Structures are given as C-alpha cells and as structure tokens.
Amino acid sequence: MTTVRSAPGGRPGLSADAEMRYAGTVKSTVTAAQHAEQAEADQQIIARVLAGHSEDFAVLITRYSDPLYRHALGMTGSPDVAEDILQMSFIKAFQHLSEVRGRFDAWVFRIVANGCKDWLKNIRRTHLSYDEDDQPSSYSTPDEELDRSELRSDLDVALASLPPSLREAFIMKHVEGRSYEEMADLLGTTVGALKMRVHRAREALQGLLEEKYA
C-alpha cells in the first residue's frame, strides 16, 4: 500500500501551501453529475486495487487527502493528531476496500470523522487538554498568526469545548463551507438533523462567548 504523502519530518499531511489555506472557507461547488462521474472513476481505481494493483490506491490518497486533513485538523486542533488520524484512516480504508458500497469519498470521510470523534472522546475521558505549543494558532501564515485577534482565540477555545457531533456539524458548515445536502451524504444522516446540530452549536458558542464579552 502507498502511504499518505509525507510532510517535512516524515509525517503524512498537506503541502505547506495547502495547510496555509485552511483559514479560508472551502466552498463546495460539486454538482450531482460531477459526484457521479467522480464516484465512477473511484470505483474503477478500487477495482484495479482489488485486482492486485495496490499502487493505484495512491490516486485515492492524493485525491482526498487535503479535504480530509482539513476536517481532521478542524476537529482536533492539532496538525500531528490530524495527520495520524489521516494515516490510520487510509490504512483502514485500504484494508477494508472490498467493503465499499456507494461513494468512496463519503465512505472514507466517515472513517476519518469517526477517528476524530474517538480521539476527542479519549481526550475528555482521560482529562487531557490541548497543549498550546501543539495547537495551530490560526491554521494560516505566520504573518496572519501575528494579527490574530483575541476573539478568534476565544472562538477556538469555545469550539473545542463543543460535543464532537456539534463541533463536526459546525466545522463542516462554517469552516469547510459544505451544503447541508453534502453533509447529509457524507455523514449518513438527514438535513434536518444537521441543521439542528449547527443551530445548537451556534447557540452554545454564542453562550460561551457572551460569558466573557457580555
């Protein structure tokens, strides 16, 4: 199996330019026809991998690493943890590739999403907290980090305190810029349920921030 692309120091992850672009909202403009075309292309690659051409799995890694990494980074707040989750998720995807039913991108997204939520649960269960030196301060360039406001810092702290399901929905909607329909496809739930999660996340964030700024 081909491993995830390595960042400096041998860790899998995004290119430096892609990491710096995390701060910008990622707008989702993929149409249903494009999803169908992409799904068909993915199935052709999967068929080749299952037929013994394991090196072709690298195509899927390259195709989906960046959005999956951005999601894991938003959920965990740590580049190292996000890279570890991404690596383990692709290993799991490779090992269970014959179990793919439907769209590969939605299937592998759920593997990453579950890995993030498992990590968050373990952090809370063991009463660990984020190490400030291990957190990206704004997921952006050094110059932008210097200009980061106190409000953004407080928003990050508040976001980290949300339950995993609410944090996941908020990040997908307001950080990754996904539509509710795409979110429902990726998470295997309903648009109504996701709207409720995002609404609850907004209310919780507002309450947490008002405690300080009221």
C-alpha positions, 0 to 999 in steps of 0.5 A: 500500500502507498502511504499518505504523502509525507510532510517535512519530518516524515509525517503524512499531511498537506503541502505547506501551501495547502495547510496555509489555506485552511483559514479560508472557507472551502466552498463546495461547488460539486454538482450531482453529475460531477459526484457521479462521474467522480464516484465512477472513476473511484470505483474503477481505481478500487477495482484495479486495487482489488485486482492486485494493483495496490499502487493505484490506491495512491490516486485515492490518497492524493485525491482526498487527502487535503479535504480530509486533513482539513476536517481532521485538523478542524476537529482536533486542533492539532496538525500531528493528531490530524495527520495520524488520524489521516494515516490510520484512516487510509490504512483502514480504508485500504484494508477494508476496500472490498467493503465499499458500497456507494461513494468512496469519498463519503465512505472514507470521510466517515472513517476519518470523522469517526477517528476524530470523534474517538480521539476527542472522546479519549481526550475528555475521558482521560482529562487531557487538554490541548497543549498550546505549543501543539495547537495551530494558532490560526491554521494560516501564515505566520504573518496572519498568526501575528494579527490574530485577534483575541476573539478568534482565540476565544472562538477556538477555545469555545469550539473545542469545548463543543460535543464532537457531533456539534463541533463536526456539524459546525466545522463542516458548515462554517469552516469547510463551507459544505451544503447541508445536502453534502453533509447529509451524504457524507455523514449518513444522516438527514438535513434536518438533523444537521441543521439542528446540530449547527443551530445548537452549536451556534447557540452554545458558542454564542453562550460561551462567548457572551460569558466573557464579552457580555 
